[in-house]
Amino acid sequence: MIWRHRKDPSGRGTPSPFPRSAFPLSLLALFAAILLLSACDDGGEQLLQRANDEWIKGRNHSAIEMFKTVLKKYPSGPSAEEALFRLGEIYHFSLNDSAKAIIFFQELLDLNRKGPFSYGAQKHIAEIVEFGFKDYNQAIIEYQNLINNYAGRGENANHQFRIASIYYKIQNYEQAAAELDVLLEKYSDSPIAEEAEFKLIEILYALNRCDAVRTHYGRYAAKYPGSRHRAEVEFVIASCLEDEGHLQEAYERFKGLENDYQYPPLLKMKLEGIEKRIQKKR
């Protein structure tokens, strides 16, 4: 049978074989279904929010189960990264289980080293390894990873300072001094540069390198005239003078610290010792 065009006796045109509202209604139903599915599957955001709320309220184990549910439903992507990061934080900060925490932080880095939570995870790993595990050699590697991979964060000076501090902890003073030199060369305008210069002066004195001490002292005094470490640095300079036999000058330097130095008994011992040496020379 051939469908033939028929004129509408009323003159209003050919009537459609389908109701006028059928197609628009089907479109509305499709859009409604899409919106409903989108609302139901929000990428895990609602569940993440509920899990975070549980953690804030101190319900650690309930939060852990919710974050793990997120991981089961979304094993990769932004929701998984946040869930792994929060799990690491809960175990580290709330449950005092750093060994388990570091597993989640590492899993996050394996998933995405450039995501919004990767820097925080790497920083937590470095701190756990240094302060928790006291694995200093590995801690140096982890802080170096922060420097190499996250320079844009603007915290490289702090990480460099931690590396120097670790070498000092393990009594590798030469390397500690070298790491502080790197810090002062690369990050001379950082807030921690003053502390680094002071520590370097102390280390150089411990290494019996008074010539280098004087060089750094001149730079330190010029750049940080109001430093809170001024008295301690002056004490080091006076000690160098004493060691080199410049007793009168050393005595005057020590004497000038009587109202400022934080360890008066040590200062008194220095002054009395120099007085005896001067008397013997006479």
Backbone bond lengths (Angstrom), bond angles and torsions (degrees), N, CA, C in turn:
res aa  C-N    CA-C-N  psi(-1)  N-CA   C-N-CA  omega(-1)  CA-C   N-CA-C  phi
1 M - - - 1.467 - - 1.514 109.75 -
2 I 1.310 116.54 133.89 1.446 122.03 -177.82 1.505 109.05 -101.30
3 W 1.321 113.92 128.30 1.476 118.67 177.61 1.516 109.18 -74.60
4 R 1.344 114.88 120.72 1.466 120.09 -176.60 1.519 109.61 -108.67
5 H 1.325 113.48 140.30 1.453 119.18 176.80 1.520 109.62 -69.32
6 R 1.352 117.40 125.00 1.451 122.10 178.95 1.507 110.32 -117.97
7 K 1.271 115.60 140.58 1.456 119.87 178.43 1.505 110.19 -77.28
8 D 1.315 115.81 142.25 1.457 121.74 175.12 1.518 107.91 -80.52
9 P 1.334 115.85 119.22 1.474 118.02 -177.99 1.513 112.42 -54.71
10 S 1.314 117.45 -27.34 1.467 119.49 -178.31 1.519 112.31 -77.20
11 G 1.356 114.45 -11.54 1.455 118.05 179.78 1.513 114.00 83.34
12 R 1.342 117.87 11.02 1.471 120.04 -177.22 1.522 112.86 -94.92
13 G 1.287 118.82 4.23 1.450 120.84 178.39 1.509 110.80 105.73
14 T 1.342 115.88 176.51 1.459 121.71 -176.85 1.518 110.23 -79.31
15 P 1.311 119.54 127.74 1.471 120.73 178.10 1.509 110.79 -69.87
16 S 1.321 117.79 143.32 1.477 122.91 178.57 1.500 109.54 -73.85
17 P 1.366 117.64 143.53 1.469 120.38 176.54 1.513 111.87 -72.25
18 F 1.361 119.26 -9.59 1.463 123.41 -180.00 1.530 109.40 -116.83
19 P 1.339 117.78 147.82 1.464 119.39 176.19 1.516 110.54 -61.83
20 R 1.337 116.43 142.63 1.463 121.44 -175.68 1.531 112.34 -60.68
21 S 1.326 118.87 -34.90 1.464 122.20 -173.80 1.514 114.18 -85.63
22 A 1.315 118.88 -6.72 1.470 120.54 -173.18 1.510 112.29 -66.15
23 F 1.305 119.77 -46.85 1.468 121.65 -176.38 1.523 112.18 -69.14
24 P 1.338 118.90 -47.15 1.466 118.85 176.49 1.515 112.94 -58.91
25 L 1.306 118.35 -39.95 1.472 120.64 179.67 1.518 111.54 -64.26
26 S 1.323 117.27 -37.98 1.460 120.19 179.18 1.522 110.73 -65.89
27 L 1.348 116.54 -36.44 1.457 119.87 176.48 1.518 111.33 -65.08
28 L 1.323 116.22 -42.94 1.463 120.48 178.74 1.516 110.95 -61.22
29 A 1.301 116.11 -40.87 1.466 120.25 179.58 1.522 110.69 -64.40
30 L 1.351 116.79 -39.17 1.459 120.75 179.30 1.526 110.95 -65.31
31 F 1.338 115.26 -44.89 1.464 119.05 178.83 1.522 111.35 -62.27
32 A 1.325 114.36 -40.69 1.470 118.62 -179.83 1.523 110.62 -63.57
33 A 1.328 116.33 -39.40 1.469 119.90 179.10 1.523 111.10 -65.31
34 I 1.343 116.03 -40.43 1.474 119.79 179.11 1.514 110.81 -63.53
35 L 1.345 115.38 -44.03 1.468 119.03 179.40 1.518 111.55 -63.77
36 L 1.330 116.29 -38.50 1.455 120.05 179.69 1.517 111.04 -65.03
37 L 1.324 116.23 -42.61 1.467 119.61 178.43 1.516 111.02 -64.66
38 S 1.342 116.12 -39.43 1.462 119.45 179.24 1.514 111.17 -63.85
39 A 1.328 115.81 -38.49 1.463 119.27 179.90 1.511 111.34 -68.57
40 C 1.335 115.27 -36.50 1.464 119.20 -178.68 1.524 111.57 -72.66
41 D 1.355 117.11 -35.96 1.456 120.79 -179.04 1.524 108.58 -113.42
42 D 1.338 115.62 90.01 1.463 121.11 -177.45 1.517 111.52 -97.73
43 G 1.332 116.41 20.10 1.458 119.82 179.96 1.524 113.37 76.58
44 G 1.307 115.93 12.12 1.468 120.02 178.09 1.513 114.02 92.68
45 E 1.343 117.34 5.66 1.464 119.88 -174.87 1.530 112.40 -63.58
46 Q 1.322 116.44 -43.25 1.464 119.09 -178.92 1.529 111.04 -64.93
47 L 1.313 116.03 -41.74 1.465 119.72 179.61 1.527 110.78 -66.95
48 L 1.321 116.50 -38.20 1.463 120.27 175.96 1.526 110.93 -61.55
49 Q 1.341 115.52 -42.53 1.461 119.35 179.28 1.527 111.35 -63.09
50 R 1.337 115.48 -43.36 1.469 119.03 178.09 1.516 111.36 -63.21
51 A 1.328 117.22 -39.52 1.469 121.51 179.10 1.531 110.62 -65.13
52 N 1.325 115.51 -42.71 1.472 119.03 178.03 1.528 111.19 -63.31
53 D 1.326 116.30 -39.27 1.465 120.21 178.02 1.523 111.10 -62.88
54 E 1.330 116.00 -39.95 1.464 119.98 178.52 1.523 111.02 -63.03
55 W 1.328 116.09 -40.51 1.472 119.83 179.94 1.527 110.98 -66.08
56 I 1.345 114.88 -42.42 1.465 119.05 179.55 1.528 110.61 -60.43
57 K 1.323 115.96 -35.73 1.470 120.79 -179.53 1.533 112.41 -79.71
58 G 1.331 116.54 -0.11 1.459 119.95 178.17 1.506 114.87 86.92
59 R 1.321 117.03 8.50 1.469 120.83 179.39 1.529 108.37 -91.52
60 N 1.308 114.96 73.53 1.467 121.04 -170.48 1.518 112.99 -61.74
61 H 1.326 116.45 -46.88 1.464 119.39 -174.54 1.526 111.57 -70.33
62 S 1.334 116.61 -34.66 1.464 119.61 174.99 1.530 110.00 -64.86
63 A 1.326 117.06 -42.19 1.465 121.08 178.02 1.519 110.92 -62.39
64 I 1.344 115.75 -41.84 1.467 119.86 179.90 1.526 110.60 -58.70
65 E 1.320 117.21 -45.03 1.470 120.39 -179.40 1.522 111.03 -63.51
66 M 1.321 116.71 -38.03 1.469 119.34 179.56 1.527 111.25 -67.97
67 F 1.317 116.27 -42.55 1.471 119.13 178.51 1.533 110.59 -64.54
68 K 1.303 116.86 -36.81 1.469 119.92 177.82 1.529 110.99 -68.04
69 T 1.323 116.19 -33.00 1.468 119.87 175.65 1.531 110.28 -64.54
70 V 1.332 116.01 -40.24 1.470 120.20 175.85 1.524 109.85 -58.71
71 L 1.326 116.69 -44.00 1.468 120.23 -178.61 1.528 112.01 -64.34
72 K 1.335 116.51 -36.11 1.470 119.25 178.64 1.523 111.18 -67.19
73 K 1.335 115.29 -39.10 1.459 119.40 -176.97 1.524 111.83 -81.10
74 Y 1.350 116.00 -33.69 1.465 121.08 -177.91 1.532 108.21 -131.06
75 P 1.327 117.81 81.48 1.474 121.01 -174.96 1.528 114.74 -69.93
76 S 1.321 117.55 -8.93 1.466 120.57 177.31 1.521 108.00 -146.98
77 G 1.317 115.20 167.97 1.452 119.51 179.52 1.518 112.82 98.26
78 P 1.333 117.14 -178.43 1.464 121.70 -174.85 1.526 114.58 -57.12
79 S 1.325 117.18 -40.05 1.471 119.57 -178.85 1.516 110.95 -65.96
80 A 1.321 117.13 -41.29 1.466 120.86 178.17 1.517 110.73 -63.34
81 E 1.326 116.31 -40.58 1.471 120.05 -179.22 1.529 111.23 -63.76
82 E 1.329 115.92 -43.81 1.468 118.19 178.75 1.521 111.10 -66.59
83 A 1.330 116.68 -41.20 1.468 119.90 -179.82 1.530 111.05 -60.95
84 L 1.329 117.16 -43.46 1.468 120.89 178.66 1.522 111.10 -63.65
85 F 1.326 116.03 -41.22 1.467 119.62 -179.64 1.521 110.85 -64.76
86 R 1.338 116.52 -44.68 1.467 119.56 179.88 1.523 111.91 -66.33
87 L 1.298 117.47 -36.60 1.466 119.93 176.76 1.526 110.29 -61.91
88 G 1.335 115.60 -43.36 1.460 119.11 177.37 1.517 111.75 -60.91
89 E 1.332 116.70 -41.64 1.464 120.37 -179.81 1.533 111.46 -66.14
90 I 1.310 116.37 -40.88 1.470 119.11 -179.45 1.516 110.38 -62.18
91 Y 1.330 116.43 -47.88 1.469 119.46 -178.80 1.526 111.27 -66.95
92 H 1.318 117.59 -34.71 1.465 120.52 -177.82 1.527 112.35 -76.95
93 F 1.320 116.02 -52.25 1.464 120.16 -172.46 1.531 113.52 -89.03
94 S 1.320 116.91 -37.63 1.465 119.23 -173.61 1.520 113.49 -95.22
95 L 1.314 117.55 -35.37 1.462 120.90 -176.33 1.529 113.04 -106.53
96 N 1.334 116.78 -2.71 1.467 121.59 177.26 1.529 112.12 54.96
97 D 1.308 115.23 39.83 1.466 121.08 178.93 1.532 107.55 -120.66
98 S 1.328 115.06 77.24 1.466 120.06 -175.00 1.523 112.25 -67.58
99 A 1.320 116.45 -30.08 1.464 119.38 -179.84 1.530 110.83 -62.73
100 K 1.333 116.02 -40.12 1.465 119.39 178.44 1.527 110.33 -75.99
101 A 1.332 115.65 -36.33 1.462 119.78 -179.62 1.520 111.40 -58.87
102 I 1.320 115.79 -42.87 1.463 119.46 -174.41 1.532 110.98 -66.59
103 I 1.316 117.41 -24.58 1.470 120.91 176.44 1.526 109.93 -65.19
104 F 1.330 116.19 -44.70 1.468 119.71 -179.84 1.530 111.39 -68.45
105 F 1.336 116.68 -39.56 1.469 119.25 178.35 1.530 110.53 -63.36
106 Q 1.328 116.24 -41.31 1.460 119.75 -179.99 1.527 110.96 -67.64
107 E 1.337 116.25 -38.22 1.471 119.92 178.62 1.528 109.91 -63.40
108 L 1.321 116.31 -37.13 1.463 120.06 176.69 1.519 110.89 -62.65
109 L 1.327 117.21 -44.38 1.463 120.16 179.51 1.520 111.45 -64.96
110 D 1.321 116.68 -36.55 1.467 120.02 177.12 1.524 110.80 -65.05
111 L 1.329 115.52 -30.90 1.464 120.57 -179.00 1.526 111.21 -75.86
112 N 1.341 116.16 -43.90 1.465 119.83 -177.83 1.523 109.49 -163.05
113 R 1.320 116.66 108.99 1.470 120.95 -179.55 1.523 113.44 -83.88
114 K 1.320 117.14 -1.98 1.456 119.87 -178.49 1.527 112.05 -120.35
115 G 1.308 117.21 10.87 1.450 121.21 -179.23 1.524 112.34 -78.26
116 P 1.338 117.14 174.64 1.470 120.73 -176.84 1.520 114.62 -67.11
117 F 1.336 117.68 -18.02 1.459 120.26 -178.98 1.528 113.07 -105.46
118 S 1.325 116.91 -0.86 1.467 119.36 -173.25 1.531 112.25 -69.75
119 Y 1.324 117.19 -39.39 1.468 119.27 -179.85 1.526 110.55 -63.70
120 G 1.312 116.19 -46.00 1.464 119.70 178.51 1.511 112.09 -60.01
121 A 1.336 116.59 -39.83 1.464 120.64 179.29 1.524 110.92 -64.59
122 Q 1.340 116.84 -45.04 1.467 120.23 179.77 1.525 111.30 -64.54
123 K 1.315 116.89 -38.10 1.467 120.28 179.06 1.527 110.81 -66.41
124 H 1.320 116.77 -42.78 1.475 120.05 177.15 1.532 110.78 -61.06
125 I 1.324 116.45 -40.73 1.467 120.27 179.79 1.524 109.99 -60.84
126 A 1.331 116.72 -47.43 1.475 120.75 -179.42 1.522 110.96 -59.36
127 E 1.321 116.70 -44.29 1.468 120.46 -177.73 1.524 111.79 -69.92
128 I 1.321 116.90 -38.61 1.468 120.11 178.13 1.520 110.24 -64.12
129 V 1.324 116.25 -44.19 1.463 120.43 -178.18 1.530 110.54 -65.04
130 E 1.343 116.82 -38.96 1.470 118.98 179.98 1.524 112.43 -74.37
131 F 1.323 116.74 -56.46 1.460 120.44 -170.91 1.524 113.88 -87.74
132 G 1.336 116.41 -29.48 1.454 120.39 -179.34 1.522 112.57 -88.84
133 F 1.326 115.24 -59.16 1.467 120.19 -176.93 1.533 112.28 -81.86
134 K 1.344 116.08 -21.96 1.468 121.90 -176.49 1.530 111.76 56.12
135 D 1.316 114.93 34.15 1.462 121.81 174.07 1.529 106.39 -92.68
136 Y 1.329 116.09 85.98 1.458 120.58 -168.40 1.523 113.56 -68.16
137 N 1.310 116.72 -36.48 1.468 118.80 178.87 1.530 111.04 -63.98
138 Q 1.337 116.08 -42.36 1.464 119.34 178.46 1.529 110.77 -69.80
139 A 1.326 116.47 -34.76 1.471 120.07 178.85 1.529 110.69 -61.32
140 I 1.324 116.60 -40.33 1.471 120.16 177.49 1.529 110.14 -58.95
141 I 1.323 116.15 -42.60 1.468 120.65 178.86 1.528 110.49 -62.53
142 E 1.338 116.63 -42.68 1.463 120.18 -177.36 1.525 111.64 -67.47
143 Y 1.336 117.30 -39.69 1.468 119.31 176.60 1.528 110.93 -67.56
144 Q 1.323 116.47 -35.38 1.469 119.53 177.18 1.526 110.60 -66.04
145 N 1.337 116.75 -34.28 1.463 120.60 174.77 1.527 110.84 -61.40
146 L 1.320 115.76 -40.09 1.466 119.18 177.05 1.529 111.01 -61.52
147 I 1.331 115.78 -43.68 1.471 120.11 -179.77 1.529 110.93 -64.59
148 N 1.318 116.08 -43.58 1.467 120.54 -175.15 1.529 112.82 -71.82
149 N 1.333 116.35 -37.02 1.463 119.94 -168.98 1.523 115.00 -103.81
150 Y 1.332 116.91 -13.35 1.470 118.24 -174.72 1.540 111.55 -135.42
151 A 1.301 115.74 43.58 1.471 120.43 -178.01 1.521 111.52 -60.62
152 G 1.327 116.64 -31.16 1.453 120.44 -177.78 1.513 114.68 -66.28
153 R 1.310 117.21 -11.87 1.463 120.48 -178.67 1.527 112.76 -76.59
154 G 1.320 116.93 -15.24 1.456 119.98 177.33 1.515 114.81 76.16
155 E 1.320 117.88 18.24 1.464 120.52 -178.59 1.524 113.04 -116.98
156 N 1.322 116.62 16.37 1.459 119.81 -176.98 1.528 112.89 -61.73
157 A 1.320 117.00 -33.41 1.472 119.62 179.15 1.522 110.62 -61.90
158 N 1.334 116.29 -41.13 1.465 119.98 178.71 1.523 111.64 -65.05
159 H 1.325 116.41 -40.13 1.466 119.85 179.51 1.529 110.69 -68.10
160 Q 1.331 115.78 -38.34 1.466 120.13 176.79 1.529 110.18 -63.46
161 F 1.317 116.53 -38.44 1.465 120.79 178.22 1.522 110.89 -64.74
162 R 1.324 117.35 -38.53 1.466 120.51 177.80 1.535 110.29 -63.55
163 I 1.321 117.42 -40.37 1.469 120.63 178.30 1.517 110.17 -61.16
164 A 1.330 116.51 -46.80 1.473 120.44 177.96 1.518 111.14 -60.58
165 S 1.330 116.93 -41.19 1.463 121.35 -179.30 1.523 111.75 -64.47
166 I 1.323 116.35 -35.74 1.464 119.94 178.70 1.522 110.44 -67.22
167 Y 1.318 116.58 -43.40 1.477 118.71 177.03 1.525 110.71 -61.30
168 Y 1.323 116.24 -35.02 1.467 119.61 176.96 1.526 110.19 -66.76
169 K 1.335 116.97 -40.39 1.473 121.60 178.98 1.520 111.37 -58.37
170 I 1.322 115.55 -41.86 1.469 119.19 -176.89 1.533 111.48 -89.29
171 Q 1.347 114.98 11.74 1.464 123.37 173.66 1.536 113.59 64.92
172 N 1.296 115.53 28.10 1.462 120.31 171.67 1.531 106.44 -96.71
173 Y 1.326 115.25 78.03 1.459 121.15 -170.72 1.528 112.90 -69.13
174 E 1.314 116.18 -34.89 1.472 119.16 178.45 1.530 110.20 -60.76
175 Q 1.332 116.04 -45.91 1.462 119.00 -179.03 1.524 111.17 -70.93
176 A 1.326 116.52 -34.19 1.469 119.70 176.03 1.520 110.48 -60.32
177 A 1.339 115.95 -43.85 1.466 120.30 178.27 1.525 110.86 -63.56
178 A 1.330 116.44 -40.52 1.465 120.50 179.77 1.527 111.20 -63.37
179 E 1.338 116.66 -40.53 1.470 120.59 -179.75 1.526 110.84 -68.22
180 L 1.321 117.43 -36.59 1.473 120.22 176.37 1.520 110.97 -67.97
181 D 1.324 116.69 -35.73 1.466 120.00 175.15 1.528 110.86 -60.95
182 V 1.333 116.12 -41.11 1.468 120.77 177.64 1.529 109.80 -61.07
183 L 1.322 116.17 -44.86 1.460 120.81 179.82 1.528 111.15 -58.75
184 L 1.335 115.65 -47.36 1.467 119.86 -176.64 1.524 111.93 -69.76
185 E 1.316 116.73 -26.88 1.464 120.39 177.99 1.522 111.45 -76.89
186 K 1.329 116.52 -42.32 1.467 120.40 -174.14 1.526 113.58 -89.85
187 Y 1.330 115.95 -31.13 1.467 119.50 -172.07 1.532 110.40 -129.52
188 S 1.303 116.77 48.74 1.469 121.07 -173.62 1.528 113.05 -64.98
189 D 1.330 117.37 -21.73 1.461 120.16 -178.37 1.528 112.63 -98.24
190 S 1.314 117.26 5.41 1.466 119.77 -178.21 1.526 110.52 -74.41
191 P 1.329 117.64 153.92 1.466 120.45 179.16 1.521 114.21 -58.89
192 I 1.330 117.24 -25.75 1.455 119.96 -176.69 1.532 112.49 -89.40
193 A 1.323 117.68 -1.48 1.465 120.92 -177.57 1.526 111.69 -61.83
194 E 1.313 117.62 -37.32 1.463 120.80 179.29 1.530 110.90 -61.67
195 E 1.317 115.84 -45.72 1.470 120.41 178.48 1.521 110.51 -63.37
196 A 1.340 116.04 -40.22 1.465 120.46 179.91 1.528 111.11 -63.26
197 E 1.328 117.13 -42.06 1.469 120.70 179.52 1.533 110.55 -63.16
198 F 1.315 116.08 -42.41 1.463 120.73 178.85 1.531 111.16 -62.50
199 K 1.323 116.77 -47.26 1.468 120.50 179.76 1.518 111.37 -62.42
200 L 1.323 115.50 -37.95 1.466 119.71 179.34 1.528 110.77 -63.41
201 I 1.316 117.64 -41.74 1.469 121.40 177.87 1.526 110.38 -60.46
202 E 1.325 116.60 -44.10 1.468 120.48 178.30 1.528 111.58 -61.47
203 I 1.322 116.07 -43.65 1.465 120.29 -177.95 1.529 110.71 -67.32
204 L 1.316 116.19 -42.37 1.471 119.60 179.66 1.525 111.07 -61.48
205 Y 1.323 116.83 -36.09 1.466 119.21 176.59 1.527 110.16 -66.82
206 A 1.328 116.70 -41.17 1.464 120.21 178.10 1.529 111.30 -61.65
207 L 1.324 116.86 -27.01 1.465 122.20 179.31 1.533 112.32 -90.14
208 N 1.341 115.98 7.83 1.468 121.57 179.87 1.527 112.33 60.24
209 R 1.320 115.85 39.84 1.465 120.58 -179.50 1.531 109.16 -115.47
210 C 1.324 114.59 67.73 1.462 119.60 -174.77 1.530 113.23 -67.23
211 D 1.312 118.35 -28.29 1.464 119.85 176.31 1.530 109.96 -62.08
212 A 1.330 115.42 -43.55 1.467 120.01 178.41 1.529 110.63 -68.33
213 V 1.330 115.86 -34.85 1.466 120.27 177.53 1.525 109.71 -58.38
214 R 1.336 116.46 -46.70 1.460 120.25 -178.03 1.531 111.78 -63.92
215 T 1.326 115.44 -37.85 1.468 119.27 178.40 1.526 110.71 -61.27
216 H 1.308 115.24 -47.59 1.472 119.35 -178.98 1.520 111.35 -71.95
217 Y 1.326 117.04 -30.93 1.459 120.34 178.26 1.530 110.82 -62.58
218 G 1.328 116.09 -42.55 1.465 119.86 179.44 1.525 111.29 -60.84
219 R 1.317 115.60 -43.10 1.468 119.92 179.34 1.528 111.03 -67.51
220 Y 1.330 114.80 -40.53 1.465 120.98 -178.03 1.531 110.80 -65.48
221 A 1.319 116.59 -47.08 1.462 120.99 -178.03 1.522 111.73 -63.36
222 A 1.335 116.46 -35.88 1.461 120.36 -179.54 1.529 111.92 -73.14
223 K 1.321 116.30 -38.23 1.464 120.20 -174.94 1.520 112.46 -85.02
224 Y 1.349 117.20 -32.03 1.460 119.75 -175.37 1.544 110.21 -128.21
225 P 1.328 117.37 66.64 1.470 119.65 -175.95 1.529 113.56 -63.39
226 G 1.311 117.57 -27.15 1.462 120.43 -179.52 1.510 113.23 -105.20
227 S 1.312 117.42 27.01 1.464 121.37 -175.24 1.527 112.70 -62.63
228 R 1.322 115.15 144.06 1.462 119.77 176.71 1.531 111.24 -70.95
229 H 1.333 116.92 -13.42 1.463 121.06 179.05 1.532 112.24 -97.91
230 R 1.323 117.18 9.83 1.459 120.24 -174.12 1.525 112.34 -54.94
231 A 1.328 117.92 -46.71 1.467 121.11 -177.60 1.529 111.19 -64.15
232 E 1.335 116.77 -38.44 1.465 119.77 -179.55 1.527 111.38 -68.38
233 V 1.330 115.62 -38.01 1.463 119.26 177.71 1.524 110.03 -67.23
234 E 1.323 117.38 -41.05 1.462 121.04 177.05 1.531 110.65 -61.64
235 F 1.305 116.58 -36.08 1.471 121.04 178.17 1.528 110.06 -63.05
236 V 1.326 116.44 -41.06 1.467 120.27 178.81 1.522 110.65 -64.35
237 I 1.334 116.75 -43.70 1.464 120.90 179.12 1.528 109.97 -61.62
238 A 1.326 117.21 -43.94 1.462 121.00 178.30 1.526 110.88 -62.68
239 S 1.309 116.56 -36.97 1.470 120.88 178.73 1.518 110.96 -66.11
240 C 1.325 117.17 -38.79 1.466 120.64 176.13 1.530 110.40 -61.50
241 L 1.319 116.02 -44.89 1.463 120.02 178.80 1.521 111.36 -61.15
242 E 1.319 116.29 -40.79 1.461 120.31 177.89 1.527 110.82 -62.93
243 D 1.340 116.31 -46.64 1.464 120.61 -178.84 1.528 111.42 -61.60
244 E 1.313 117.00 -32.54 1.460 121.45 -178.09 1.530 112.49 -86.71
245 G 1.334 116.58 0.28 1.461 120.15 176.24 1.510 115.54 89.90
246 H 1.323 118.12 6.62 1.465 121.54 178.30 1.538 107.81 -87.26
247 L 1.315 115.21 70.71 1.461 120.47 -167.57 1.529 113.51 -66.74
248 Q 1.287 118.22 -44.38 1.464 120.03 -177.36 1.523 111.21 -63.88
249 E 1.333 114.84 -44.40 1.460 118.71 179.82 1.532 110.49 -65.66
250 A 1.337 115.18 -39.58 1.465 119.30 178.30 1.527 110.58 -63.04
251 Y 1.344 114.79 -42.40 1.470 119.81 -179.12 1.528 110.58 -60.94
252 E 1.286 117.36 -42.73 1.466 121.46 -179.29 1.531 111.01 -65.61
253 R 1.328 115.65 -38.17 1.469 119.67 177.56 1.526 110.36 -64.60
254 F 1.318 116.89 -47.46 1.463 120.46 179.56 1.539 110.44 -62.52
255 K 1.317 115.60 -41.74 1.463 121.01 -178.30 1.529 110.91 -60.83
256 G 1.315 115.46 -35.46 1.459 120.21 -179.63 1.521 113.69 -70.30
257 L 1.316 116.90 -7.76 1.469 120.79 -178.38 1.528 113.18 -101.07
258 E 1.313 117.23 3.69 1.467 120.50 -172.39 1.535 113.80 -58.10
259 N 1.303 117.89 -30.37 1.469 119.66 -178.87 1.528 113.32 -98.20
260 D 1.328 116.28 -2.46 1.469 119.19 -173.69 1.532 114.65 -120.11
261 Y 1.317 117.18 -29.37 1.465 119.03 -171.80 1.531 110.53 -72.43
262 Q 1.344 115.34 137.58 1.459 119.91 -171.84 1.528 114.13 -80.14
263 Y 1.343 117.92 -7.83 1.471 120.16 178.41 1.533 109.55 -123.53
264 P 1.320 117.83 76.57 1.475 121.15 -176.97 1.525 115.18 -54.37
265 P 1.345 120.43 -40.22 1.471 119.42 179.18 1.535 112.75 -59.43
266 L 1.337 116.18 -39.55 1.461 120.41 178.85 1.525 110.43 -66.74
267 L 1.310 116.15 -41.72 1.458 120.63 178.56 1.534 110.79 -63.00
268 K 1.324 116.02 -42.49 1.466 120.48 178.71 1.524 111.12 -61.88
269 M 1.344 116.10 -40.70 1.457 120.85 179.01 1.530 110.86 -63.16
270 K 1.331 116.03 -40.18 1.463 120.13 178.50 1.537 110.38 -62.97
271 L 1.319 116.36 -47.55 1.466 120.78 -177.74 1.526 111.47 -62.58
272 E 1.312 116.82 -43.26 1.469 120.61 -179.86 1.520 110.67 -66.33
273 G 1.316 117.03 -38.80 1.456 120.84 178.83 1.514 112.35 -64.01
274 I 1.325 115.84 -42.59 1.470 119.59 179.29 1.528 110.46 -67.97
275 E 1.324 116.85 -39.69 1.477 120.24 178.09 1.527 110.66 -57.06
276 K 1.317 117.12 -43.96 1.472 121.54 179.86 1.525 110.50 -64.36
277 R 1.321 116.84 -41.05 1.464 119.88 -179.69 1.528 111.18 -66.40
278 I 1.318 116.37 -38.74 1.466 120.09 178.41 1.526 110.47 -65.69
279 Q 1.335 116.46 -41.74 1.470 120.46 179.41 1.525 111.66 -63.51
280 K 1.296 117.38 -38.00 1.470 121.49 178.82 1.525 110.50 -63.97
281 K 1.327 115.53 -38.44 1.467 119.71 -179.65 1.521 111.21 -66.25
282 R 1.326 116.42 -29.69 1.456 119.98 -179.80 1.516 110.21 -76.46
